[in-house]
């Protein structure tokens, strides 16, 4: 059996098909998680919806991670560890998390200062 030669056209076609398959899987994943942001209800643009891991320590892989193709069935167990949020709400979640970390760090520094 001879190896198939990848022409420039064939490479471009395969890249396009892979990108389409990833898009289809993401749409299924969005549907599986309810189809809209759980915080504000946004549902207009699938590209603006993100799968946010509730506990980052349990994260095995990023659902929409670039460069990787996974079937919907392989994504389901990971989706169960996530919530679906829009870009804006995702930024707010991380802002809140960072504010908590910042407060803890400031408290640690204050307690070190008072020990001196």
N, C-alpha and C positions, 0 to 999 in steps of 0.2 A: 504494500500500500504506500503510495507516494504522499509526501507531505504537501498540504495545500499551501500555495504561495499567497501571501497577503499583499494584495495590490494596495496602492494608496486609497482607492475607492473602498475596497473591502474593509480596511482599517477604520476609515471614517464611518462606514455603515455600522460596523460592530460597536464602535464607541457610542454612536447614536442609539442603537438598540439597548445597550447596557444602561445608558442614561434613562431611556424610556421604561425599562424594567424596574429600575430603582424608584422612579417616579410612581409607577403603579403600586409598588410595595408600600411606599410612603402613604399614598392615598388610602390603601387598605388599613394601614396602621392608624391613620387619623380616624377613619370610620370606626375601627375597633375601640378607640379611646373616646368615642362619643361625638366626634366631628367638630368640636368647638372648644375654645379656651374655657377651662373650668372656673376661672376667676371672673372674666368679663363677658364671656359668650361670643367672642369674635370668631367668625367662621368664613370670612370672605376669601382669603388667599392662603392656600395650603403651604406656600413657601414661608409664610409668616407664623406658622404653627411649629412648636418645638416640643419634643419629649423631654421633660425634666425629671431626672432621677430624684425620688424623694430622699433616699439615703445613698449618697455617692459611694459609700463603702461597699454597697451591694452591686455596683455597676460592673457588668462584665464587658459591655461594649456600648458605644453610642449608636443609637438607632439610625440616625441619618449621617453617620460618619462618612466623610468623603473617601472614595477609593475602595470601599468595600461593598459587595453585593451579597445580600442575604435574602432568603425566602421569607415570606410572611410568617410561615410556621416557625422558623428559627427566631424570628423577632418577637413572637408572642410572649415567651417567658420574660423577656427583657421589658416588654411593654407593661407587664403587670407590676413592674417596679417603678413605673413612671406616671406622671400626670401630664396632660396635654395643656399647654399654655401658649399664648401668643408672645411675640417678641417683647412687647412692652411689659406684660405681666412677668415674663421671665427675667427681664432686667430688674424689675421691682423686687422679685424674690431674692435675686443675688445681692441687690443693694441692702435689703433687710438682713440677710445673712452676714454680709460684710460689716454692717453697722454693729451687729452683736459681737463679732470677732474684734472689731475696733474697740468697743467698750470694755471687753475682757482684757485686751492688751493694755488699755489705759489704766484699768484697775490694778493690773499686775505692776505696772510702772509706778503708780502711786504708792502701792504697798511697799515696794522696794525702797522708794524715797523716804518713807516714814521709818523704815528700819534703820536708816543711817543715823 
